[in-house]
Amino acid sequence: MTLHATDVATALQQLRDTNEVVDALYRFAAGQDLKDAALFRSAFALHATLDFTHPAHRFGVDIPLMDGLEAIERILETLRPLVTSHTVTNPRVTIDADRATLSALVEAHHVMNTDRGRWLLLKNTYDLALVRDGERFVIEAMVIRNLWHEGDPEVLFGASPELGVVHIRSGEVTWIDQGGGVRLAPLHTGPAGAGTALLTFDAGGRSPAHRHPGGEALYVISGRLRVSDRVLEAGDFLHTPPRGVHDAEAEAPTVVLLTVPEPIEPVELP
């Protein structure tokens, strides 16, 4: 097979464009962490929008859509009392001529400058629309959705009567594929991995054997679920004591609500 010069040039341009798309998100993140306003601004088009409403609603805070670069720049003032670090992973890029999209996972750690024992960790999904600006790409629209959090929300959002109230509307639930016909939607994450979540099982969907160090409370909303040697139906409740071990398999499409005070641990059964 012979590669033509035009093929090589096209492939190199695709690589350069992909790098520039991801770099726009890096500039946004590094601009915050380095307190570099010029670097932060360079990530955005003047008419850009930034939607942080989903994470804010999870903490009972009303933050409107940020419309325009001037509104987005106010993020830097909010973060001034904090030490931040952003880690970007799993970037997925599509490019169509002078426009592009990017999805990624971003872990954002916020620590109080005056009290390093107070911090907030957010794990978010980012969805971006970008446009070419000379040799680089800049962000036109950014939508941030929260998967889970740990720490003190007051570090980022300040004290508020509503802070700590978690209100998630049905359309705001984020589903994560767990494999084996099981999907999980985190509803609330507390300290040390405690949390409440929805789980859906396809018929025949299975969660392999696992241990609950702190126990588990499980309520079946719909369907039929076998948990070890017990079969649960809609309206049934099961409490698993600390260190309890079980597997689960759905005999019909099933939805359950569960709460755990500690993260689960996988178990290899003989």
TORKOL-4160 file (C-alpha; in steps of 0.2 Angstrom, whole numbers, padded with zeros to 4 digits, m for minus):
270
<pt num="1" X="0000" Y="0000" Z="0000"/>
<pt num="2" X="0007" Y="0017" Z="m0005"/>
<pt num="3" X="0003" Y="0033" Z="0005"/>
<pt num="4" X="0001" Y="0048" Z="m0005"/>
<pt num="5" X="0007" Y="0065" Z="0001"/>
<pt num="6" X="m0011" Y="0071" Z="0002"/>
<pt num="7" X="m0016" Y="0057" Z="0013"/>
<pt num="8" X="m0002" Y="0060" Z="0025"/>
<pt num="9" X="m0006" Y="0079" Z="0026"/>
<pt num="10" X="m0024" Y="0075" Z="0029"/>
<pt num="11" X="m0020" Y="0063" Z="0043"/>
<pt num="12" X="m0008" Y="0076" Z="0051"/>
<pt num="13" X="m0021" Y="0090" Z="0050"/>
<pt num="14" X="m0033" Y="0078" Z="0058"/>
<pt num="15" X="m0021" Y="0075" Z="0073"/>
<pt num="16" X="m0017" Y="0093" Z="0074"/>
<pt num="17" X="m0036" Y="0098" Z="0075"/>
<pt num="18" X="m0039" Y="0084" Z="0088"/>
<pt num="19" X="m0025" Y="0091" Z="0099"/>
<pt num="20" X="m0031" Y="0109" Z="0097"/>
<pt num="21" X="m0049" Y="0104" Z="0102"/>
<pt num="22" X="m0043" Y="0095" Z="0118"/>
<pt num="23" X="m0031" Y="0109" Z="0122"/>
<pt num="24" X="m0046" Y="0121" Z="0123"/>
<pt num="25" X="m0052" Y="0111" Z="0138"/>
<pt num="26" X="m0035" Y="0110" Z="0145"/>
<pt num="27" X="m0033" Y="0129" Z="0144"/>
<pt num="28" X="m0050" Y="0131" Z="0153"/>
<pt num="29" X="m0044" Y="0119" Z="0167"/>
<pt num="30" X="m0026" Y="0126" Z="0168"/>
<pt num="31" X="m0032" Y="0144" Z="0168"/>
<pt num="32" X="m0041" Y="0141" Z="0184"/>
<pt num="33" X="m0028" Y="0131" Z="0192"/>
<pt num="34" X="m0014" Y="0143" Z="0188"/>
<pt num="35" X="m0024" Y="0158" Z="0191"/>
<pt num="36" X="m0020" Y="0164" Z="0173"/>
<pt num="37" X="m0034" Y="0174" Z="0166"/>
<pt num="38" X="m0027" Y="0176" Z="0149"/>
<pt num="39" X="m0025" Y="0157" Z="0147"/>
<pt num="40" X="m0043" Y="0155" Z="0154"/>
<pt num="41" X="m0050" Y="0167" Z="0141"/>
<pt num="42" X="m0041" Y="0160" Z="0127"/>
<pt num="43" X="m0052" Y="0144" Z="0129"/>
<pt num="44" X="m0068" Y="0153" Z="0124"/>
<pt num="45" X="m0076" Y="0162" Z="0110"/>
<pt num="46" X="m0083" Y="0179" Z="0115"/>
<pt num="47" X="m0101" Y="0173" Z="0113"/>
<pt num="48" X="m0098" Y="0157" Z="0122"/>
<pt num="49" X="m0110" Y="0149" Z="0135"/>
<pt num="50" X="m0106" Y="0139" Z="0150"/>
<pt num="51" X="m0120" Y="0128" Z="0159"/>
<pt num="52" X="m0116" Y="0123" Z="0177"/>
<pt num="53" X="m0134" Y="0122" Z="0182"/>
<pt num="54" X="m0134" Y="0103" Z="0184"/>
<pt num="55" X="m0121" Y="0102" Z="0198"/>
<pt num="56" X="m0128" Y="0118" Z="0206"/>
<pt num="57" X="m0145" Y="0111" Z="0207"/>
<pt num="58" X="m0138" Y="0095" Z="0216"/>
<pt num="59" X="m0133" Y="0107" Z="0230"/>
<pt num="60" X="m0148" Y="0117" Z="0231"/>
<pt num="61" X="m0140" Y="0132" Z="0223"/>
<pt num="62" X="m0147" Y="0142" Z="0208"/>
<pt num="63" X="m0133" Y="0147" Z="0196"/>
<pt num="64" X="m0140" Y="0154" Z="0179"/>
<pt num="65" X="m0133" Y="0150" Z="0162"/>
<pt num="66" X="m0117" Y="0160" Z="0160"/>
<pt num="67" X="m0119" Y="0169" Z="0143"/>
<pt num="68" X="m0104" Y="0177" Z="0135"/>
<pt num="69" X="m0086" Y="0177" Z="0140"/>
<pt num="70" X="m0088" Y="0192" Z="0153"/>
<pt num="71" X="m0100" Y="0181" Z="0163"/>
<pt num="72" X="m0089" Y="0165" Z="0161"/>
<pt num="73" X="m0074" Y="0175" Z="0168"/>
<pt num="74" X="m0082" Y="0178" Z="0184"/>
<pt num="75" X="m0078" Y="0160" Z="0188"/>
<pt num="76" X="m0060" Y="0166" Z="0192"/>
<pt num="77" X="m0066" Y="0178" Z="0205"/>
<pt num="78" X="m0076" Y="0164" Z="0213"/>
<pt num="79" X="m0061" Y="0152" Z="0214"/>
<pt num="80" X="m0049" Y="0166" Z="0220"/>
<pt num="81" X="m0050" Y="0159" Z="0239"/>
<pt num="82" X="m0047" Y="0141" Z="0233"/>
<pt num="83" X="m0033" Y="0130" Z="0227"/>
<pt num="84" X="m0039" Y="0120" Z="0213"/>
<pt num="85" X="m0033" Y="0105" Z="0202"/>
<pt num="86" X="m0043" Y="0099" Z="0187"/>
<pt num="87" X="m0039" Y="0082" Z="0179"/>
<pt num="88" X="m0046" Y="0079" Z="0161"/>
<pt num="89" X="m0048" Y="0061" Z="0155"/>
<pt num="90" X="m0057" Y="0051" Z="0142"/>
<pt num="91" X="m0058" Y="0065" Z="0129"/>
<pt num="92" X="m0068" Y="0060" Z="0114"/>
<pt num="93" X="m0068" Y="0072" Z="0099"/>
<pt num="94" X="m0077" Y="0073" Z="0082"/>
<pt num="95" X="m0072" Y="0086" Z="0069"/>
<pt num="96" X="m0083" Y="0092" Z="0055"/>
<pt num="97" X="m0073" Y="0106" Z="0045"/>
<pt num="98" X="m0072" Y="0121" Z="0056"/>
<pt num="99" X="m0083" Y="0114" Z="0070"/>
<pt num="100" X="m0080" Y="0101" Z="0083"/>
<pt num="101" X="m0087" Y="0092" Z="0098"/>
<pt num="102" X="m0078" Y="0086" Z="0114"/>
<pt num="103" X="m0084" Y="0075" Z="0128"/>
<pt num="104" X="m0073" Y="0071" Z="0143"/>
<pt num="105" X="m0073" Y="0067" Z="0161"/>
<pt num="106" X="m0066" Y="0080" Z="0173"/>
<pt num="107" X="m0061" Y="0078" Z="0191"/>
<pt num="108" X="m0061" Y="0095" Z="0200"/>
<pt num="109" X="m0053" Y="0097" Z="0217"/>
<pt num="110" X="m0056" Y="0113" Z="0227"/>
<pt num="111" X="m0047" Y="0116" Z="0243"/>
<pt num="112" X="m0049" Y="0132" Z="0255"/>
<pt num="113" X="m0033" Y="0142" Z="0255"/>
<pt num="114" X="m0035" Y="0147" Z="0273"/>
<pt num="115" X="m0040" Y="0129" Z="0279"/>
<pt num="116" X="m0033" Y="0115" Z="0269"/>
<pt num="117" X="m0044" Y="0103" Z="0279"/>
<pt num="118" X="m0059" Y="0109" Z="0270"/>
<pt num="119" X="m0061" Y="0103" Z="0252"/>
<pt num="120" X="m0074" Y="0098" Z="0239"/>
<pt num="121" X="m0071" Y="0085" Z="0225"/>
<pt num="122" X="m0082" Y="0085" Z="0210"/>
<pt num="123" X="m0082" Y="0071" Z="0196"/>
<pt num="124" X="m0091" Y="0079" Z="0181"/>
<pt num="125" X="m0095" Y="0075" Z="0163"/>
<pt num="126" X="m0091" Y="0089" Z="0151"/>
<pt num="127" X="m0099" Y="0091" Z="0133"/>
<pt num="128" X="m0092" Y="0105" Z="0122"/>
<pt num="129" X="m0096" Y="0113" Z="0105"/>
<pt num="130" X="m0081" Y="0121" Z="0098"/>
<pt num="131" X="m0077" Y="0132" Z="0082"/>
<pt num="132" X="m0060" Y="0135" Z="0073"/>
<pt num="133" X="m0051" Y="0151" Z="0077"/>
<pt num="134" X="m0036" Y="0152" Z="0066"/>
<pt num="135" X="m0025" Y="0138" Z="0070"/>
<pt num="136" X="m0034" Y="0133" Z="0086"/>
<pt num="137" X="m0052" Y="0129" Z="0092"/>
<pt num="138" X="m0061" Y="0139" Z="0105"/>
<pt num="139" X="m0077" Y="0134" Z="0115"/>
<pt num="140" X="m0094" Y="0140" Z="0110"/>
<pt num="141" X="m0104" Y="0130" Z="0122"/>
<pt num="142" X="m0100" Y="0120" Z="0138"/>
<pt num="143" X="m0112" Y="0109" Z="0148"/>
<pt num="144" X="m0106" Y="0102" Z="0164"/>
<pt num="145" X="m0115" Y="0088" Z="0173"/>
<pt num="146" X="m0111" Y="0080" Z="0190"/>
<pt num="147" X="m0108" Y="0062" Z="0193"/>
<pt num="148" X="m0103" Y="0062" Z="0211"/>
<pt num="149" X="m0095" Y="0072" Z="0224"/>
<pt num="150" X="m0086" Y="0071" Z="0241"/>
<pt num="151" X="m0082" Y="0084" Z="0254"/>
<pt num="152" X="m0089" Y="0101" Z="0259"/>
<pt num="153" X="m0101" Y="0110" Z="0246"/>
<pt num="154" X="m0099" Y="0126" Z="0256"/>
<pt num="155" X="m0081" Y="0127" Z="0250"/>
<pt num="156" X="m0087" Y="0131" Z="0232"/>
<pt num="157" X="m0105" Y="0137" Z="0235"/>
<pt num="158" X="m0104" Y="0146" Z="0251"/>
<pt num="159" X="m0116" Y="0145" Z="0266"/>
<pt num="160" X="m0134" Y="0145" Z="0261"/>
<pt num="161" X="m0150" Y="0139" Z="0269"/>
<pt num="162" X="m0153" Y="0127" Z="0254"/>
<pt num="163" X="m0135" Y="0121" Z="0254"/>
<pt num="164" X="m0135" Y="0102" Z="0256"/>
<pt num="165" X="m0152" Y="0100" Z="0249"/>
<pt num="166" X="m0151" Y="0088" Z="0234"/>
<pt num="167" X="m0165" Y="0090" Z="0221"/>
<pt num="168" X="m0163" Y="0080" Z="0206"/>
<pt num="169" X="m0177" Y="0080" Z="0192"/>
<pt num="170" X="m0180" Y="0065" Z="0182"/>
<pt num="171" X="m0172" Y="0072" Z="0167"/>
<pt num="172" X="m0156" Y="0076" Z="0176"/>
<pt num="173" X="m0152" Y="0058" Z="0181"/>
<pt num="174" X="m0135" Y="0052" Z="0173"/>
<pt num="175" X="m0135" Y="0034" Z="0170"/>
<pt num="176" X="m0118" Y="0024" Z="0170"/>
<pt num="177" X="m0117" Y="0007" Z="0162"/>
<pt num="178" X="m0110" Y="m0006" Z="0174"/>
<pt num="179" X="m0110" Y="m0020" Z="0162"/>
<pt num="180" X="m0120" Y="m0036" Z="0163"/>
<pt num="181" X="m0136" Y="m0028" Z="0159"/>
<pt num="182" X="m0135" Y="m0016" Z="0174"/>
<pt num="183" X="m0135" Y="0003" Z="0174"/>
<pt num="184" X="m0132" Y="0015" Z="0189"/>
<pt num="185" X="m0138" Y="0033" Z="0192"/>
<pt num="186" X="m0129" Y="0041" Z="0207"/>
<pt num="187" X="m0142" Y="0052" Z="0216"/>
<pt num="188" X="m0131" Y="0058" Z="0231"/>
<pt num="189" X="m0113" Y="0054" Z="0236"/>
<pt num="190" X="m0108" Y="0058" Z="0254"/>
<pt num="191" X="m0091" Y="0056" Z="0264"/>
<pt num="192" X="m0081" Y="0041" Z="0262"/>
<pt num="193" X="m0091" Y="0034" Z="0247"/>
<pt num="194" X="m0108" Y="0034" Z="0255"/>
<pt num="195" X="m0122" Y="0036" Z="0243"/>
<pt num="196" X="m0139" Y="0034" Z="0236"/>
<pt num="197" X="m0142" Y="0028" Z="0219"/>
<pt num="198" X="m0154" Y="0020" Z="0207"/>
<pt num="199" X="m0150" Y="0004" Z="0198"/>
<pt num="200" X="m0159" Y="m0003" Z="0183"/>
<pt num="201" X="m0157" Y="m0022" Z="0177"/>
<pt num="202" X="m0162" Y="m0029" Z="0161"/>
<pt num="203" X="m0171" Y="m0046" Z="0162"/>
<pt num="204" X="m0156" Y="m0057" Z="0166"/>
<pt num="205" X="m0145" Y="m0043" Z="0171"/>
<pt num="206" X="m0133" Y="m0048" Z="0184"/>
<pt num="207" X="m0122" Y="m0039" Z="0198"/>
<pt num="208" X="m0108" Y="m0051" Z="0202"/>
<pt num="209" X="m0105" Y="m0056" Z="0221"/>
<pt num="210" X="m0099" Y="m0041" Z="0231"/>
<pt num="211" X="m0097" Y="m0036" Z="0249"/>
<pt num="212" X="m0105" Y="m0022" Z="0258"/>
<pt num="213" X="m0093" Y="m0016" Z="0272"/>
<pt num="214" X="m0106" Y="m0004" Z="0279"/>
<pt num="215" X="m0121" Y="m0013" Z="0274"/>
<pt num="216" X="m0135" Y="m0009" Z="0261"/>
<pt num="217" X="m0153" Y="m0004" Z="0261"/>
<pt num="218" X="m0162" Y="m0009" Z="0245"/>
<pt num="219" X="m0180" Y="m0005" Z="0239"/>
<pt num="220" X="m0187" Y="m0013" Z="0224"/>
<pt num="221" X="m0197" Y="0000" Z="0214"/>
<pt num="222" X="m0202" Y="m0011" Z="0200"/>
<pt num="223" X="m0198" Y="m0029" Z="0193"/>
<pt num="224" X="m0192" Y="m0045" Z="0201"/>
<pt num="225" X="m0174" Y="m0047" Z="0208"/>
<pt num="226" X="m0165" Y="m0062" Z="0215"/>
<pt num="227" X="m0153" Y="m0057" Z="0229"/>
<pt num="228" X="m0143" Y="m0072" Z="0234"/>
<pt num="229" X="m0157" Y="m0084" Z="0239"/>
<pt num="230" X="m0171" Y="m0071" Z="0241"/>
<pt num="231" X="m0183" Y="m0065" Z="0227"/>
<pt num="232" X="m0189" Y="m0048" Z="0229"/>
<pt num="233" X="m0203" Y="m0040" Z="0220"/>
<pt num="234" X="m0210" Y="m0022" Z="0218"/>
<pt num="235" X="m0212" Y="m0014" Z="0235"/>
<pt num="236" X="m0200" Y="m0026" Z="0244"/>
<pt num="237" X="m0186" Y="m0019" Z="0255"/>
<pt num="238" X="m0170" Y="m0028" Z="0260"/>
<pt num="239" X="m0157" Y="m0023" Z="0273"/>
<pt num="240" X="m0140" Y="m0031" Z="0271"/>
<pt num="241" X="m0130" Y="m0030" Z="0287"/>
<pt num="242" X="m0112" Y="m0024" Z="0287"/>
<pt num="243" X="m0099" Y="m0036" Z="0279"/>
<pt num="244" X="m0114" Y="m0045" Z="0270"/>
<pt num="245" X="m0110" Y="m0053" Z="0254"/>
<pt num="246" X="m0122" Y="m0057" Z="0240"/>
<pt num="247" X="m0125" Y="m0056" Z="0221"/>
<pt num="248" X="m0141" Y="m0050" Z="0212"/>
<pt num="249" X="m0149" Y="m0056" Z="0196"/>
<pt num="250" X="m0165" Y="m0049" Z="0188"/>
<pt num="251" X="m0179" Y="m0061" Z="0183"/>
<pt num="252" X="m0188" Y="m0046" Z="0174"/>
<pt num="253" X="m0183" Y="m0028" Z="0170"/>
<pt num="254" X="m0181" Y="m0021" Z="0187"/>
<pt num="255" X="m0178" Y="m0004" Z="0195"/>
<pt num="256" X="m0171" Y="m0003" Z="0213"/>
<pt num="257" X="m0166" Y="0011" Z="0225"/>
<pt num="258" X="m0151" Y="0008" Z="0236"/>
<pt num="259" X="m0141" Y="0017" Z="0250"/>
<pt num="260" X="m0124" Y="0012" Z="0256"/>
<pt num="261" X="m0114" Y="0020" Z="0270"/>
<pt num="262" X="m0097" Y="0014" Z="0262"/>
<pt num="263" X="m0092" Y="0008" Z="0244"/>
<pt num="264" X="m0095" Y="m0010" Z="0240"/>
<pt num="265" X="m0080" Y="m0022" Z="0237"/>
<pt num="266" X="m0080" Y="m0036" Z="0224"/>
<pt num="267" X="m0079" Y="m0053" Z="0230"/>
<pt num="268" X="m0072" Y="m0069" Z="0221"/>
<pt num="269" X="m0082" Y="m0084" Z="0226"/>
<pt num="270" X="m0075" Y="m0102" Z="0226"/>
